[in-house]
């Protein structure tokens, strides 16, 4: 597919696969009947936010490409939800009262995934999304709620978000330690890894794409099997 309109090192694909660190392929978290966000970290008042409380905010829809750090891009998806800045400023901050020293946000997921985002990288297109391409967000892409940050590589767009932690310092999650991921992950700067130029990582990542896709395909197949037939 043409790459002239894509960021450096990216190649367009014609589908949007469930994809990620292979260790998470078989993790299909149960979505609670009443999903919540646990607000914690450097705050005066930790609390649990019911997702239905976000209905007081304006809904936002953006059309954005999804750039995986492994070099594939799935183009023009409609994401709908709430601007992360609105959630923080209008719903979370008045109750939690974060410390002035907060520089990062940690996102905790129902499947155990953790990611950290520099607050400088939160822009008007950074969403907490609950809908994808006109439909309720499916389990494959992070139900009930996921981060959508089009300016950052996909590993920053945590799925199944269940908590937000206010932090003064950067904290790497298990997946980041495994992949030596860049702490900011900005697409425009090709920030793929911590130690080498971004272009160097392209080749290693591309070699791993088929194997990773196979891991996730097998996980989906196992999930679809009746419980009595699973190993």
Secondary structure, DSSP 8 states (H G I E B T S, - for coil): ---TTS-TT-EEESS----S-GGGTT------TT-EEEEEESBSS-EEEEGGGGGGS--EEEEEEEE-TTSEEEEEEEEEEEEHHHIIIIIIHHHH-B-TT--EEEEEETTS-EEEEEGGG--TT-EEEEEETTEE--GGGTTT-EEE-TTB-GGGS-SSEEEEEEESS----HHHHHHTB-SS-BGGGT--BSSS-HHHHHHHHHHHHHHHHHHHHHHHHHHHS-GGG--
